[in-house]
Amino acid sequence: MLPPELPPLPALTRAEAELIDRYLEVVDLLGRINPALDGDTYRGLRAAQALVGKATALRDALTLMHQRGETELHSATLARALRVLDGERRTARVTLPPESVS
């Protein structure tokens, strides 16, 4: 049985696609650093070291959009793209997990 087919990505400019990709890279690294989740310090350290370069790439993507005259973020379209790219699961790793009832 084949997995369900993902919905298509919405139409994005190259700069918007770059923004989404760089944003998700940063989110993934922040999820690995999140002290509220299980893991080890070495994994968090490696993620923090990589975060510097990924944050710079994110800044560059936003700078390029601004320079090209793309001064507004179309949040509904970008949110759809994030959902297609599993953004809800990926960003959930950045937040605090629910408090366990013990």
N, C-alpha and C positions, 0 to 999 in steps of 0.2 A: 504494500500500500504506500502510495506517495504521500509526502507531507502536504498540508494545505498550501496552496499557492498564495504568496504574499501579494497584497495590493501593489499596484505600480507606484513608483515614486512620483510625486507631483512634479510638474515642470519647474525647474530651478535654473537660475543663471549659473554660470561656472563659479562665480564668486559666492553665491549662496550655497552651492554644493560644497565648496571648500570650507565655508564657515561651519556647516553642519558636521563635516568630517572632522575638522579640528576640534570643535566643541565636544564631540563624542570621545575623542582621544583624551581630552583633558578630564572629562567625566569618568572615564574608565580608570585613569590614574588616581583621581581623587577617591574613587571607590576602593582601590587597593590600599590607600593610605588611611582610610576611615578607622579611627581607633575604637569605634563602637562595634566593629566586626572582628571575628576571629581571624588570626593571622600572626605572622611573625614580624619582628622589627626590620629584618633584612628586606623582606618584600616591600614594606612601607618605605624604607630608605631608597631602594632602587626606583620605586615609583616616584618619590619626591624628586630624585635627581633627574628623572626623565621629564617631569612636569615643567621644568624651566623651559626646555626646548619646545614642548607642545604649547605652552602658554604663549611663547613668542610667535609660533606659527598661527595661533588663533588671533593674536593681535594683528599680524600681517594680513590675514584674511579679511578682518574687519577694516583695516586701513585701505586695502585694495577696493573693497566695496565702496567705501566713502569717496575715494579718489575717482572712481568710475561714475559717481553721481548716484549710486544706490544708497540714498541717505535714510531710507525707511526699511525696517524689518517687517516683512509680511508674516506676522506671527501665526496665522491660521495655516498658511502653506508650509511654513517651516515646522510647525508642530506636527502636521501630517507626515512630513518627511522623517522627523524624529521617531514617530510611532512605527513607521514602516521599517526603520533601521533598529528596532528594539530599544528605543530610547527610554521607554518607561522602566524596563527592567534595569537598564544600565544606570539611569539616574537614581533609582531606588537604593543602590548601594552607597550613595553619598549621604543619605539621610539616616537618622537614628532608627534602629529597628524598634518594633513595638515592645513595650515593657512587658516582660514575662510575669505572669501571675503565679507566684510561688508561696 
